[in-house]
Amino acid sequence: MHLISRQPVILDPEDESKWLQDDTPMNFILSMLRPYPAEKMDAYPISTLVNSPANNSPDIIKPVSS
């Protein structure tokens, strides 16, 4: 049995349209899979409501106090 590791892909904005095109060569797609710079990201606590797919609202990703 093969275990597949799942991790989100964070793309540079200029790569987004290339990622979605059916004719983008696989070697180019693989070149987009690189660590996204931490200094370009923001992190903040959010509600545990995000843990359930039954909750489908933009409110679940609003910052909450920890």
mmJSON file of the N, C-alpha and C atoms, coordinates in Angstrom:
{"data_MODEL":{"atom_site":{
"group_PDB":["ATOM","ATOM","ATOM","ATOM","ATOM","ATOM","ATOM","ATOM","ATOM","ATOM","ATOM","ATOM","ATOM","ATOM","ATOM","ATOM","ATOM","ATOM","ATOM","ATOM","ATOM","ATOM","ATOM","ATOM","ATOM","ATOM","ATOM","ATOM","ATOM","ATOM","ATOM","ATOM","ATOM","ATOM","ATOM","ATOM","ATOM","ATOM","ATOM","ATOM","ATOM","ATOM","ATOM","ATOM","ATOM","ATOM","ATOM","ATOM","ATOM","ATOM","ATOM","ATOM","ATOM","ATOM","ATOM","ATOM","ATOM","ATOM","ATOM","ATOM","ATOM","ATOM","ATOM","ATOM","ATOM","ATOM","ATOM","ATOM","ATOM","ATOM","ATOM","ATOM","ATOM","ATOM","ATOM","ATOM","ATOM","ATOM","ATOM","ATOM","ATOM","ATOM","ATOM","ATOM","ATOM","ATOM","ATOM","ATOM","ATOM","ATOM","ATOM","ATOM","ATOM","ATOM","ATOM","ATOM","ATOM","ATOM","ATOM","ATOM","ATOM","ATOM","ATOM","ATOM","ATOM","ATOM","ATOM","ATOM","ATOM","ATOM","ATOM","ATOM","ATOM","ATOM","ATOM","ATOM","ATOM","ATOM","ATOM","ATOM","ATOM","ATOM","ATOM","ATOM","ATOM","ATOM","ATOM","ATOM","ATOM","ATOM","ATOM","ATOM","ATOM","ATOM","ATOM","ATOM","ATOM","ATOM","ATOM","ATOM","ATOM","ATOM","ATOM","ATOM","ATOM","ATOM","ATOM","ATOM","ATOM","ATOM","ATOM","ATOM","ATOM","ATOM","ATOM","ATOM","ATOM","ATOM","ATOM","ATOM","ATOM","ATOM","ATOM","ATOM","ATOM","ATOM","ATOM","ATOM","ATOM","ATOM","ATOM","ATOM","ATOM","ATOM","ATOM","ATOM","ATOM","ATOM","ATOM","ATOM","ATOM","ATOM","ATOM","ATOM","ATOM","ATOM","ATOM","ATOM","ATOM","ATOM","ATOM","ATOM","ATOM","ATOM","ATOM","ATOM","ATOM","ATOM"],
"id":[1,2,3,4,5,6,7,8,9,10,11,12,13,14,15,16,17,18,19,20,21,22,23,24,25,26,27,28,29,30,31,32,33,34,35,36,37,38,39,40,41,42,43,44,45,46,47,48,49,50,51,52,53,54,55,56,57,58,59,60,61,62,63,64,65,66,67,68,69,70,71,72,73,74,75,76,77,78,79,80,81,82,83,84,85,86,87,88,89,90,91,92,93,94,95,96,97,98,99,100,101,102,103,104,105,106,107,108,109,110,111,112,113,114,115,116,117,118,119,120,121,122,123,124,125,126,127,128,129,130,131,132,133,134,135,136,137,138,139,140,141,142,143,144,145,146,147,148,149,150,151,152,153,154,155,156,157,158,159,160,161,162,163,164,165,166,167,168,169,170,171,172,173,174,175,176,177,178,179,180,181,182,183,184,185,186,187,188,189,190,191,192,193,194,195,196,197,198],
"type_symbol":["N","C","C","N","C","C","N","C","C","N","C","C","N","C","C","N","C","C","N","C","C","N","C","C","N","C","C","N","C","C","N","C","C","N","C","C","N","C","C","N","C","C","N","C","C","N","C","C","N","C","C","N","C","C","N","C","C","N","C","C","N","C","C","N","C","C","N","C","C","N","C","C","N","C","C","N","C","C","N","C","C","N","C","C","N","C","C","N","C","C","N","C","C","N","C","C","N","C","C","N","C","C","N","C","C","N","C","C","N","C","C","N","C","C","N","C","C","N","C","C","N","C","C","N","C","C","N","C","C","N","C","C","N","C","C","N","C","C","N","C","C","N","C","C","N","C","C","N","C","C","N","C","C","N","C","C","N","C","C","N","C","C","N","C","C","N","C","C","N","C","C","N","C","C","N","C","C","N","C","C","N","C","C","N","C","C","N","C","C","N","C","C","N","C","C","N","C","C"],
"label_atom_id":["N","CA","C","N","CA","C","N","CA","C","N","CA","C","N","CA","C","N","CA","C","N","CA","C","N","CA","C","N","CA","C","N","CA","C","N","CA","C","N","CA","C","N","CA","C","N","CA","C","N","CA","C","N","CA","C","N","CA","C","N","CA","C","N","CA","C","N","CA","C","N","CA","C","N","CA","C","N","CA","C","N","CA","C","N","CA","C","N","CA","C","N","CA","C","N","CA","C","N","CA","C","N","CA","C","N","CA","C","N","CA","C","N","CA","C","N","CA","C","N","CA","C","N","CA","C","N","CA","C","N","CA","C","N","CA","C","N","CA","C","N","CA","C","N","CA","C","N","CA","C","N","CA","C","N","CA","C","N","CA","C","N","CA","C","N","CA","C","N","CA","C","N","CA","C","N","CA","C","N","CA","C","N","CA","C","N","CA","C","N","CA","C","N","CA","C","N","CA","C","N","CA","C","N","CA","C","N","CA","C","N","CA","C","N","CA","C","N","CA","C","N","CA","C","N","CA","C","N","CA","C"],
"label_alt_id":[null,null,null,null,null,null,null,null,null,null,null,null,null,null,null,null,null,null,null,null,null,null,null,null,null,null,null,null,null,null,null,null,null,null,null,null,null,null,null,null,null,null,null,null,null,null,null,null,null,null,null,null,null,null,null,null,null,null,null,null,null,null,null,null,null,null,null,null,null,null,null,null,null,null,null,null,null,null,null,null,null,null,null,null,null,null,null,null,null,null,null,null,null,null,null,null,null,null,null,null,null,null,null,null,null,null,null,null,null,null,null,null,null,null,null,null,null,null,null,null,null,null,null,null,null,null,null,null,null,null,null,null,null,null,null,null,null,null,null,null,null,null,null,null,null,null,null,null,null,null,null,null,null,null,null,null,null,null,null,null,null,null,null,null,null,null,null,null,null,null,null,null,null,null,null,null,null,null,null,null,null,null,null,null,null,null,null,null,null,null,null,null,null,null,null,null,null,null],
"label_comp_id":["MET","MET","MET","HIS","HIS","HIS","LEU","LEU","LEU","ILE","ILE","ILE","SER","SER","SER","ARG","ARG","ARG","GLN","GLN","GLN","PRO","PRO","PRO","VAL","VAL","VAL","ILE","ILE","ILE","LEU","LEU","LEU","ASP","ASP","ASP","PRO","PRO","PRO","GLU","GLU","GLU","ASP","ASP","ASP","GLU","GLU","GLU","SER","SER","SER","LYS","LYS","LYS","TRP","TRP","TRP","LEU","LEU","LEU","GLN","GLN","GLN","ASP","ASP","ASP","ASP","ASP","ASP","THR","THR","THR","PRO","PRO","PRO","MET","MET","MET","ASN","ASN","ASN","PHE","PHE","PHE","ILE","ILE","ILE","LEU","LEU","LEU","SER","SER","SER","MET","MET","MET","LEU","LEU","LEU","ARG","ARG","ARG","PRO","PRO","PRO","TYR","TYR","TYR","PRO","PRO","PRO","ALA","ALA","ALA","GLU","GLU","GLU","LYS","LYS","LYS","MET","MET","MET","ASP","ASP","ASP","ALA","ALA","ALA","TYR","TYR","TYR","PRO","PRO","PRO","ILE","ILE","ILE","SER","SER","SER","THR","THR","THR","LEU","LEU","LEU","VAL","VAL","VAL","ASN","ASN","ASN","SER","SER","SER","PRO","PRO","PRO","ALA","ALA","ALA","ASN","ASN","ASN","ASN","ASN","ASN","SER","SER","SER","PRO","PRO","PRO","ASP","ASP","ASP","ILE","ILE","ILE","ILE","ILE","ILE","LYS","LYS","LYS","PRO","PRO","PRO","VAL","VAL","VAL","SER","SER","SER","SER","SER","SER"],
"label_asym_id":["A","A","A","A","A","A","A","A","A","A","A","A","A","A","A","A","A","A","A","A","A","A","A","A","A","A","A","A","A","A","A","A","A","A","A","A","A","A","A","A","A","A","A","A","A","A","A","A","A","A","A","A","A","A","A","A","A","A","A","A","A","A","A","A","A","A","A","A","A","A","A","A","A","A","A","A","A","A","A","A","A","A","A","A","A","A","A","A","A","A","A","A","A","A","A","A","A","A","A","A","A","A","A","A","A","A","A","A","A","A","A","A","A","A","A","A","A","A","A","A","A","A","A","A","A","A","A","A","A","A","A","A","A","A","A","A","A","A","A","A","A","A","A","A","A","A","A","A","A","A","A","A","A","A","A","A","A","A","A","A","A","A","A","A","A","A","A","A","A","A","A","A","A","A","A","A","A","A","A","A","A","A","A","A","A","A","A","A","A","A","A","A","A","A","A","A","A","A"],
"label_entity_id":["1","1","1","1","1","1","1","1","1","1","1","1","1","1","1","1","1","1","1","1","1","1","1","1","1","1","1","1","1","1","1","1","1","1","1","1","1","1","1","1","1","1","1","1","1","1","1","1","1","1","1","1","1","1","1","1","1","1","1","1","1","1","1","1","1","1","1","1","1","1","1","1","1","1","1","1","1","1","1","1","1","1","1","1","1","1","1","1","1","1","1","1","1","1","1","1","1","1","1","1","1","1","1","1","1","1","1","1","1","1","1","1","1","1","1","1","1","1","1","1","1","1","1","1","1","1","1","1","1","1","1","1","1","1","1","1","1","1","1","1","1","1","1","1","1","1","1","1","1","1","1","1","1","1","1","1","1","1","1","1","1","1","1","1","1","1","1","1","1","1","1","1","1","1","1","1","1","1","1","1","1","1","1","1","1","1","1","1","1","1","1","1","1","1","1","1","1","1"],
"label_seq_id":[1,1,1,2,2,2,3,3,3,4,4,4,5,5,5,6,6,6,7,7,7,8,8,8,9,9,9,10,10,10,11,11,11,12,12,12,13,13,13,14,14,14,15,15,15,16,16,16,17,17,17,18,18,18,19,19,19,20,20,20,21,21,21,22,22,22,23,23,23,24,24,24,25,25,25,26,26,26,27,27,27,28,28,28,29,29,29,30,30,30,31,31,31,32,32,32,33,33,33,34,34,34,35,35,35,36,36,36,37,37,37,38,38,38,39,39,39,40,40,40,41,41,41,42,42,42,43,43,43,44,44,44,45,45,45,46,46,46,47,47,47,48,48,48,49,49,49,50,50,50,51,51,51,52,52,52,53,53,53,54,54,54,55,55,55,56,56,56,57,57,57,58,58,58,59,59,59,60,60,60,61,61,61,62,62,62,63,63,63,64,64,64,65,65,65,66,66,66],
"pdbx_PDB_ins_code":[null,null,null,null,null,null,null,null,null,null,null,null,null,null,null,null,null,null,null,null,null,null,null,null,null,null,null,null,null,null,null,null,null,null,null,null,null,null,null,null,null,null,null,null,null,null,null,null,null,null,null,null,null,null,null,null,null,null,null,null,null,null,null,null,null,null,null,null,null,null,null,null,null,null,null,null,null,null,null,null,null,null,null,null,null,null,null,null,null,null,null,null,null,null,null,null,null,null,null,null,null,null,null,null,null,null,null,null,null,null,null,null,null,null,null,null,null,null,null,null,null,null,null,null,null,null,null,null,null,null,null,null,null,null,null,null,null,null,null,null,null,null,null,null,null,null,null,null,null,null,null,null,null,null,null,null,null,null,null,null,null,null,null,null,null,null,null,null,null,null,null,null,null,null,null,null,null,null,null,null,null,null,null,null,null,null,null,null,null,null,null,null,null,null,null,null,null,null],
"Cartn_x":[0.846,0.0,0.892,0.58,1.332,0.63,1.381,0.832,1.15,0.152,0.33,0.318,1.367,1.446,0.735,-0.178,-0.927,-0.449,-0.202,0.198,-0.327,-0.828,-1.321,-0.185,-0.531,0.428,0.132,1.15,1.025,1.827,1.143,1.789,2.067,3.106,3.302,2.154,1.607,0.472,0.721,1.946,2.218,2.199,2.232,2.18,0.769,-0.198,-1.541,-2.189,-2.146,-2.81,-2.097,-0.772,-0.023,-0.388,-0.582,-0.94,-2.267,-3.195,-4.54,-4.676,-3.69,-3.777,-3.506,-4.305,-4.134,-2.861,-2.352,-1.203,0.146,0.175,1.441,2.282,3.532,4.381,4.614,4.655,4.807,6.08,7.165,8.402,8.255,7.439,7.198,6.306,5.306,4.436,5.264,6.119,6.956,7.898,8.335,9.222,8.496,7.17,6.391,6.25,6.544,6.404,7.672,7.73,8.88,8.361,9.169,8.706,8.348,7.218,6.789,7.471,8.018,8.76,7.894,8.371,7.629,7.335,8.233,8.026,6.87,6.384,5.234,3.915,3.976,2.768,2.404,1.127,0.619,0.007,0.137,-0.467,-1.196,-2.368,-3.157,-4.122,-4.511,-5.448,-6.846,-7.506,-8.875,-9.73,-11.023,-11.976,-11.823,-12.132,-12.137,-13.297,-14.17,-15.258,-14.71,-13.485,-12.879,-12.68,-12.728,-12.488,-13.643,-14.783,-15.932,-16.368,-16.501,-16.977,-18.426,-19.147,-20.526,-20.547,-19.437,-19.333,-18.726,-19.531,-19.09,-19.388,-18.548,-18.752,-17.397,-17.268,-16.013,-15.675,-16.683,-16.462,-15.533,-15.458,-14.653,-13.151,-12.728,-11.304,-10.951,-11.89,-11.591,-10.722,-9.781,-8.942,-9.751,-9.326,-9.922,-8.807,-9.172,-8.142,-7.823,-6.56,-6.14,-6.266],
"Cartn_y":[-1.179,0.0,1.243,2.174,3.421,4.5,5.158,6.283,7.556,8.357,9.595,10.746,11.517,12.687,13.837,14.453,15.57,16.864,17.831,19.144,20.168,21.291,22.307,22.904,23.352,24.036,25.527,26.3,27.757,28.255,28.893,29.347,30.841,31.22,32.639,33.071,34.272,34.708,34.605,34.837,34.769,33.331,32.327,30.931,30.346,31.053,30.486,30.066,30.909,30.55,29.39,29.316,28.2,26.888,26.936,25.748,25.156,26.034,25.597,25.187,25.461,25.112,23.626,23.011,21.582,21.268,22.243,21.96,22.377,22.7,23.062,21.795,21.821,20.619,20.212,18.906,18.378,18.895,19.021,19.491,20.933,21.728,23.098,23.092,22.236,22.115,21.705,20.726,20.277,21.379,22.239,23.337,24.361,24.391,25.31,24.794,23.52,22.905,23.151,24.32,24.707,25.412,25.455,26.126,27.586,28.007,29.398,30.19,31.356,32.13,32.519,32.21,32.504,33.987,34.839,36.28,36.805,36.003,36.399,35.903,35.167,34.596,35.316,35.262,35.747,34.56,34.553,33.49,34.115,33.564,34.032,32.926,32.884,31.844,32.078,30.968,31.026,30.052,30.133,29.299,27.825,26.955,25.518,25.126,26.078,25.799,25.35,25.723,25.36,23.845,23.129,21.688,20.871,21.488,20.743,21.307,20.448,20.921,21.414,21.115,21.605,23.129,23.683,25.129,25.728,26.43,26.97,28.461,29.23,30.665,31.357,32.532,33.271,33.6,33.604,33.936,32.949,31.717,30.714,30.976,31.809,32.109,33.509,34.151,35.451,35.233,36.133,35.976,35.957,35.123,35.079,35.314,35.783,35.951,34.608,34.406,33.093,32.966],
"Cartn_z":[0.0,0.0,0.0,-0.863,-0.938,-0.131,0.719,1.452,0.675,0.462,-0.274,0.719,0.693,1.553,0.862,1.561,0.992,1.624,0.783,1.264,0.263,0.757,-0.175,-0.995,-2.166,-3.027,-2.942,-2.648,-2.647,-3.834,-4.761,-5.999,-5.97,-6.684,-6.961,-7.87,-7.668,-8.491,-9.994,-10.432,-11.876,-12.416,-11.543,-11.978,-11.974,-11.392,-11.225,-12.539,-13.553,-14.816,-15.5,-15.382,-15.977,-15.284,-13.967,-13.193,-13.679,-14.056,-14.432,-15.893,-16.719,-18.14,-18.345,-19.206,-19.488,-20.26,-20.999,-21.867,-21.272,-19.983,-19.35,-19.189,-19.664,-19.554,-18.096,-17.871,-16.518,-15.849,-16.581,-15.955,-15.46,-16.145,-15.686,-14.448,-14.441,-13.272,-12.054,-12.21,-11.103,-10.619,-11.517,-11.114,-10.237,-10.307,-9.464,-8.034,-7.814,-6.492,-5.687,-5.114,-4.298,-3.051,-2.003,-0.781,-1.042,-0.476,-0.594,0.507,0.182,1.192,2.393,3.579,4.813,4.954,4.492,4.634,3.775,2.836,2.011,2.599,3.728,4.322,5.618,5.939,7.211,7.945,9.258,10.062,11.24,11.534,12.663,13.065,14.34,14.783,14.195,13.857,13.356,14.16,13.966,14.692,14.323,15.253,14.969,14.058,13.754,12.803,11.455,11.144,9.868,9.739,10.85,10.835,10.266,10.042,9.522,8.173,7.168,5.866,5.912,6.984,7.127,7.309,7.782,7.966,6.711,5.957,4.683,4.639,5.295,5.39,5.482,4.908,5.038,6.489,7.348,8.755,9.469,8.992,9.694,9.59,8.661,8.556,9.043,9.695,10.303,11.54,11.797,12.992,14.279,15.205,16.545,17.552,18.732,19.761,20.375,20.683,21.198,22.679],
"occupancy":[1.0,1.0,1.0,1.0,1.0,1.0,1.0,1.0,1.0,1.0,1.0,1.0,1.0,1.0,1.0,1.0,1.0,1.0,1.0,1.0,1.0,1.0,1.0,1.0,1.0,1.0,1.0,1.0,1.0,1.0,1.0,1.0,1.0,1.0,1.0,1.0,1.0,1.0,1.0,1.0,1.0,1.0,1.0,1.0,1.0,1.0,1.0,1.0,1.0,1.0,1.0,1.0,1.0,1.0,1.0,1.0,1.0,1.0,1.0,1.0,1.0,1.0,1.0,1.0,1.0,1.0,1.0,1.0,1.0,1.0,1.0,1.0,1.0,1.0,1.0,1.0,1.0,1.0,1.0,1.0,1.0,1.0,1.0,1.0,1.0,1.0,1.0,1.0,1.0,1.0,1.0,1.0,1.0,1.0,1.0,1.0,1.0,1.0,1.0,1.0,1.0,1.0,1.0,1.0,1.0,1.0,1.0,1.0,1.0,1.0,1.0,1.0,1.0,1.0,1.0,1.0,1.0,1.0,1.0,1.0,1.0,1.0,1.0,1.0,1.0,1.0,1.0,1.0,1.0,1.0,1.0,1.0,1.0,1.0,1.0,1.0,1.0,1.0,1.0,1.0,1.0,1.0,1.0,1.0,1.0,1.0,1.0,1.0,1.0,1.0,1.0,1.0,1.0,1.0,1.0,1.0,1.0,1.0,1.0,1.0,1.0,1.0,1.0,1.0,1.0,1.0,1.0,1.0,1.0,1.0,1.0,1.0,1.0,1.0,1.0,1.0,1.0,1.0,1.0,1.0,1.0,1.0,1.0,1.0,1.0,1.0,1.0,1.0,1.0,1.0,1.0,1.0,1.0,1.0,1.0,1.0,1.0,1.0],
"B_iso_or_equiv":[0.0,0.0,0.0,0.0,0.0,0.0,0.0,0.0,0.0,0.0,0.0,0.0,0.0,0.0,0.0,0.0,0.0,0.0,0.0,0.0,0.0,0.0,0.0,0.0,0.0,0.0,0.0,0.0,0.0,0.0,0.0,0.0,0.0,0.0,0.0,0.0,0.0,0.0,0.0,0.0,0.0,0.0,0.0,0.0,0.0,0.0,0.0,0.0,0.0,0.0,0.0,0.0,0.0,0.0,0.0,0.0,0.0,0.0,0.0,0.0,0.0,0.0,0.0,0.0,0.0,0.0,0.0,0.0,0.0,0.0,0.0,0.0,0.0,0.0,0.0,0.0,0.0,0.0,0.0,0.0,0.0,0.0,0.0,0.0,0.0,0.0,0.0,0.0,0.0,0.0,0.0,0.0,0.0,0.0,0.0,0.0,0.0,0.0,0.0,0.0,0.0,0.0,0.0,0.0,0.0,0.0,0.0,0.0,0.0,0.0,0.0,0.0,0.0,0.0,0.0,0.0,0.0,0.0,0.0,0.0,0.0,0.0,0.0,0.0,0.0,0.0,0.0,0.0,0.0,0.0,0.0,0.0,0.0,0.0,0.0,0.0,0.0,0.0,0.0,0.0,0.0,0.0,0.0,0.0,0.0,0.0,0.0,0.0,0.0,0.0,0.0,0.0,0.0,0.0,0.0,0.0,0.0,0.0,0.0,0.0,0.0,0.0,0.0,0.0,0.0,0.0,0.0,0.0,0.0,0.0,0.0,0.0,0.0,0.0,0.0,0.0,0.0,0.0,0.0,0.0,0.0,0.0,0.0,0.0,0.0,0.0,0.0,0.0,0.0,0.0,0.0,0.0,0.0,0.0,0.0,0.0,0.0,0.0],
"pdbx_formal_charge":[null,null,null,null,null,null,null,null,null,null,null,null,null,null,null,null,null,null,null,null,null,null,null,null,null,null,null,null,null,null,null,null,null,null,null,null,null,null,null,null,null,null,null,null,null,null,null,null,null,null,null,null,null,null,null,null,null,null,null,null,null,null,null,null,null,null,null,null,null,null,null,null,null,null,null,null,null,null,null,null,null,null,null,null,null,null,null,null,null,null,null,null,null,null,null,null,null,null,null,null,null,null,null,null,null,null,null,null,null,null,null,null,null,null,null,null,null,null,null,null,null,null,null,null,null,null,null,null,null,null,null,null,null,null,null,null,null,null,null,null,null,null,null,null,null,null,null,null,null,null,null,null,null,null,null,null,null,null,null,null,null,null,null,null,null,null,null,null,null,null,null,null,null,null,null,null,null,null,null,null,null,null,null,null,null,null,null,null,null,null,null,null,null,null,null,null,null,null],
"auth_seq_id":[1,1,1,2,2,2,3,3,3,4,4,4,5,5,5,6,6,6,7,7,7,8,8,8,9,9,9,10,10,10,11,11,11,12,12,12,13,13,13,14,14,14,15,15,15,16,16,16,17,17,17,18,18,18,19,19,19,20,20,20,21,21,21,22,22,22,23,23,23,24,24,24,25,25,25,26,26,26,27,27,27,28,28,28,29,29,29,30,30,30,31,31,31,32,32,32,33,33,33,34,34,34,35,35,35,36,36,36,37,37,37,38,38,38,39,39,39,40,40,40,41,41,41,42,42,42,43,43,43,44,44,44,45,45,45,46,46,46,47,47,47,48,48,48,49,49,49,50,50,50,51,51,51,52,52,52,53,53,53,54,54,54,55,55,55,56,56,56,57,57,57,58,58,58,59,59,59,60,60,60,61,61,61,62,62,62,63,63,63,64,64,64,65,65,65,66,66,66],
"auth_comp_id":["MET","MET","MET","HIS","HIS","HIS","LEU","LEU","LEU","ILE","ILE","ILE","SER","SER","SER","ARG","ARG","ARG","GLN","GLN","GLN","PRO","PRO","PRO","VAL","VAL","VAL","ILE","ILE","ILE","LEU","LEU","LEU","ASP","ASP","ASP","PRO","PRO","PRO","GLU","GLU","GLU","ASP","ASP","ASP","GLU","GLU","GLU","SER","SER","SER","LYS","LYS","LYS","TRP","TRP","TRP","LEU","LEU","LEU","GLN","GLN","GLN","ASP","ASP","ASP","ASP","ASP","ASP","THR","THR","THR","PRO","PRO","PRO","MET","MET","MET","ASN","ASN","ASN","PHE","PHE","PHE","ILE","ILE","ILE","LEU","LEU","LEU","SER","SER","SER","MET","MET","MET","LEU","LEU","LEU","ARG","ARG","ARG","PRO","PRO","PRO","TYR","TYR","TYR","PRO","PRO","PRO","ALA","ALA","ALA","GLU","GLU","GLU","LYS","LYS","LYS","MET","MET","MET","ASP","ASP","ASP","ALA","ALA","ALA","TYR","TYR","TYR","PRO","PRO","PRO","ILE","ILE","ILE","SER","SER","SER","THR","THR","THR","LEU","LEU","LEU","VAL","VAL","VAL","ASN","ASN","ASN","SER","SER","SER","PRO","PRO","PRO","ALA","ALA","ALA","ASN","ASN","ASN","ASN","ASN","ASN","SER","SER","SER","PRO","PRO","PRO","ASP","ASP","ASP","ILE","ILE","ILE","ILE","ILE","ILE","LYS","LYS","LYS","PRO","PRO","PRO","VAL","VAL","VAL","SER","SER","SER","SER","SER","SER"],
"auth_asym_id":["A","A","A","A","A","A","A","A","A","A","A","A","A","A","A","A","A","A","A","A","A","A","A","A","A","A","A","A","A","A","A","A","A","A","A","A","A","A","A","A","A","A","A","A","A","A","A","A","A","A","A","A","A","A","A","A","A","A","A","A","A","A","A","A","A","A","A","A","A","A","A","A","A","A","A","A","A","A","A","A","A","A","A","A","A","A","A","A","A","A","A","A","A","A","A","A","A","A","A","A","A","A","A","A","A","A","A","A","A","A","A","A","A","A","A","A","A","A","A","A","A","A","A","A","A","A","A","A","A","A","A","A","A","A","A","A","A","A","A","A","A","A","A","A","A","A","A","A","A","A","A","A","A","A","A","A","A","A","A","A","A","A","A","A","A","A","A","A","A","A","A","A","A","A","A","A","A","A","A","A","A","A","A","A","A","A","A","A","A","A","A","A","A","A","A","A","A","A"],
"auth_atom_id":["N","CA","C","N","CA","C","N","CA","C","N","CA","C","N","CA","C","N","CA","C","N","CA","C","N","CA","C","N","CA","C","N","CA","C","N","CA","C","N","CA","C","N","CA","C","N","CA","C","N","CA","C","N","CA","C","N","CA","C","N","CA","C","N","CA","C","N","CA","C","N","CA","C","N","CA","C","N","CA","C","N","CA","C","N","CA","C","N","CA","C","N","CA","C","N","CA","C","N","CA","C","N","CA","C","N","CA","C","N","CA","C","N","CA","C","N","CA","C","N","CA","C","N","CA","C","N","CA","C","N","CA","C","N","CA","C","N","CA","C","N","CA","C","N","CA","C","N","CA","C","N","CA","C","N","CA","C","N","CA","C","N","CA","C","N","CA","C","N","CA","C","N","CA","C","N","CA","C","N","CA","C","N","CA","C","N","CA","C","N","CA","C","N","CA","C","N","CA","C","N","CA","C","N","CA","C","N","CA","C","N","CA","C","N","CA","C","N","CA","C","N","CA","C","N","CA","C","N","CA","C"],
"pdbx_PDB_model_num":[1,1,1,1,1,1,1,1,1,1,1,1,1,1,1,1,1,1,1,1,1,1,1,1,1,1,1,1,1,1,1,1,1,1,1,1,1,1,1,1,1,1,1,1,1,1,1,1,1,1,1,1,1,1,1,1,1,1,1,1,1,1,1,1,1,1,1,1,1,1,1,1,1,1,1,1,1,1,1,1,1,1,1,1,1,1,1,1,1,1,1,1,1,1,1,1,1,1,1,1,1,1,1,1,1,1,1,1,1,1,1,1,1,1,1,1,1,1,1,1,1,1,1,1,1,1,1,1,1,1,1,1,1,1,1,1,1,1,1,1,1,1,1,1,1,1,1,1,1,1,1,1,1,1,1,1,1,1,1,1,1,1,1,1,1,1,1,1,1,1,1,1,1,1,1,1,1,1,1,1,1,1,1,1,1,1,1,1,1,1,1,1,1,1,1,1,1,1]
}}}
